[in-house]
Amino acid sequence: MNEDSIASWMADGACRAYPPNTFFPSDGVGVDRARKICATCSVTAQCLEYALENHIDHGVWGGCSERERRRISKRRRIAVRAA
């Protein structure tokens, strides 16, 4: 992803209407709130890919928690090795 395409999808994110700390919760309740916002977003797929490609460990990105992104990354690594 180049910087222009990143800026483009980020500008369209539903998260722009909320404080950044909404997506960096310290509890499970906060994660659920962030996920609900992500569920209304038109750029969830781009957001998730950005977080995965850049190995972002914290926060909710593309509707996924840190733990969920680690699982996705692990499955992808296993799939690449198997191919």
LINHUWO-V345707 format. One line per field, one symbol per residue. phi: phi as a letter, one per 40 degrees, with the letter a starting at -180 (. if undefined). psi: psi as a letter, one per 40 degrees, with the letter a starting at -180 (. if undefined). burial: I if it has 16 or more other C-alpha atoms within 10 Angstrom, else O. Layout:
phi = ???
psi = ???
burial = ???
This chain:
phi = .ccccccccccccccccbcdcdcbcbacccccccdccdccccbdcccccdcccbfccbgbbggbcdccccccccccccccccc
psi = hidddddddddehdddeiidedefieidddddddddddeeiefddddddddddefhdiihhfehiddddddddddddddddd.
burial = OOOOOOOOOIOOIIIOOOOOOIIIIOOOOIIIOIIOIIOOIOIIOIIIOIIIOOOOOOIIIIIIIIOOIIOOOOOOOOOOOOO
